[in-house]
């Protein structure tokens, strides 16, 4: 919008006084919206003008109304289509092929008393009842087209509106008045104070645009936390609130010894098969083990001990030396418990949240790579009641009230329980975790005292996230099919809500 139109408006306002923007548009033969834009630009310069919103009623012809203004009303054209001597009623449709013209025109002409139907003969005959007519509707349409709608009676305009000949339009405009800082010249205020203005002193003669402290800043183009990370942060907060210490879990590659053997999982267990576990080819083996502990684990597997008969097989060091991608973070728990026993036992509460790997068949609820959330409590004389109690408190904080527990078998826990939660989206119970009390065959070779028991539980991070955010397919949460807009729009995680 140029300054010329703004200055012209100010000069016109100075000459005529208060004026409607519609009148300004007529005076300058310019579109009204263009005048409104110029007024807005003037207001941005300060208190040059003040405005008052007003509304105006305006009548406009429809397309049908324009035809009436040019050719006459439906009833007038029906009247003129009838010959002076009359015509069979059925021939009227031939002379007036337009269905709307025929039906509306006939009824309106009959109502005005311009025509009549003679039924005295064999066939009905339509005749002119008067010798001449005045087409008031056509005259009114032309008055409205000439912006002289005020000369047409209000009830007539409402009738024409029902006949869809005219439309009532409400125009919004502004009464323009001089403001406290009124002037007829327009100069764009400076937006920046430059060093040149300061050095030559020209800033003293310039006007500067005021700061708009209410303006919103430009939204930052930044990253967004994935729902998994939001739920992870909430899990971590809950563990810390419950007094747990986080375990170091940065070693994705683990030996079969810590992943399986230290957990009293036999070497012929199906989980050690390549169909279930990703083994590492380079380096394929490791030899860095605590020797005394290794021998105790070998003995408990082969011969038993601590009240157990063991598995009674020939335990092989070569099998324990194989490297793999860890299948659970319980391998980290085993390392931490062994370290605790060597340093001198004291009651502890550990937790970890990190990535694990299993050679799973991909489906709506399984991936080959996922996160495991694990909690471990070691203390004197813990019982199954302690495990159930702490699980109830833990899942209460997660906001997962629909829970079921099912007895299960694990090589390194006894008793064991699987944990299920109902998924409203899938409409079924989903396994969300496993729990149990670590067996003596796992704890005693480490050096954990006999009166000490360890309870533990683990769950995936992905499934609670799916339940929280109503995601039915895990591949919509993780992987190449993830909708980035979903990551952008997903709300903050509050598991207890």
C-alpha positions, 0 to 999 in steps of 0.5 A: 500500500503506497503512501499516496493513497494514505496521504490522499485519505488524510487530505480528504478527511481534513477537507470534509471532516468525519467520513465513512470509509464507504464514501471514501471508496466512492470518492476515490473510485477504489475498492473498499478493502483497499481503503481499509488497508490504507486506514490500517497502515495509517493507524500503525503510524500513531494516533493520526486518525480514530475509527468507529465501526458501523454496519450498513444494510445493502440490497443486491440483485441475484442473477435471477433478479438481474434477468427480471430487471432486464426482461421483466418479471415472471408474471409480466412475461407470462401475461405478454405470452398470452394472445389477446384472443386467448390460448389453450392452457396447455399451450402456455408451457410451449410459449414459456418452456422455462419451468420456473417462469411458467409456474411462478409467472402463472401463479403470480399473474393469476394472483394479481388478476391479470389473467384468468382461465375459461373452462366453459369450452371443451378445453381450458383457455387462458385469457388476458383479464386486463388490457394493460399492466404495470410491471412493478417488480421490474421497476423495483429491480432497477431501483435496487440495481441503481442503489435506490433500494430505500425507494422500495417498500420494506415488505416488497423487498422481503417478498423479493428476497423470498423469491430469490430476486435480491439478497440482503448484504450487511456491509461493515465500514468505519467512520474516520475522524482526526486523531490527536496526532493528525497530520496530512503527511505520511512518513514511515517511522524508522525501525532501526537506530544505526551508527550513522544516525548517531554520528551525524545526529539525524536521529533527533529529527526522525520518528521511530516505530514503537516496540510492540512488547505484546508481539509473539516471537517467531516459533523456534524450529527445534527438535521434539522428544519422541514419545519413548523418551517422554515415557522413559523420563517419566519411568526414571522419575518414578524410580528415583522418587522410590529411592532407586539408583540407576545402573550403568548400562552402556555395554550393548555387547555382552558375553554369554557368561554374564547374559546367561550362565551367571543367571543360572540359565543352562547352556542348552536353553533354547534362548541361546539358539541363533534363532533367538539371540544375535551373536557377534562374529568379531570378536566372537569370544571373550576371556575376561572373567573373574576366575573364582566366580567362573568356577563356582558358576560352572560347579552350580550348573554341573553339580548343583549346590546351596540346596540345588542339584544343578542341571547335571551336564558338562558345562563348557567354557567355550559356550560362556565365552561367546559374545552377543548383543545382550538379550536383557539388562538383567546381565547388568543386574548380575554384574552389579550384584556380583560387585556388591557382594565383593565390596561387602553387601548392603541393602540396595535398590537398582534400576536400569532403562536401556536397549536390548536385542532379540531375534524376534519375528516382527509383528504389531507388538514385537521388534528385534530391538527394544528397551527394557525397564528393570528394577532390582531390590536386594535386602535381608529376608525379602518375601513374595509379599514384598515383591507384590507390594512394591509392584503394586506401588510401582504400577500405581505410579505408572497409572496402570490400574488394569493389571493381572499376574500369572505364574510363570517360569524363569531359569533365574527366578523362583517364584516368577510372575508375568505382568499383564495390562489391558490395552483399550486400543487393541481390546486385549490383555498385553504382557508388559513385564516379568517378575520374580525372586532371584534363585539361590543358584544365581545369588550364592555363587556371587557371594550374596549372604544366605539370608539376603533375597533379591526381588526383580521385575522387568518390562518393556518401554515400548508397550507402556508407551503404546498403551499411554498414547493409544498406538496399536502397532509398534511399527508406528512408534519405532522404525521407518513408518513413524509419522514425524508429525505424531512425534511433534504433536504427542503430549507430555507424558504423565503416567499417573493421569 
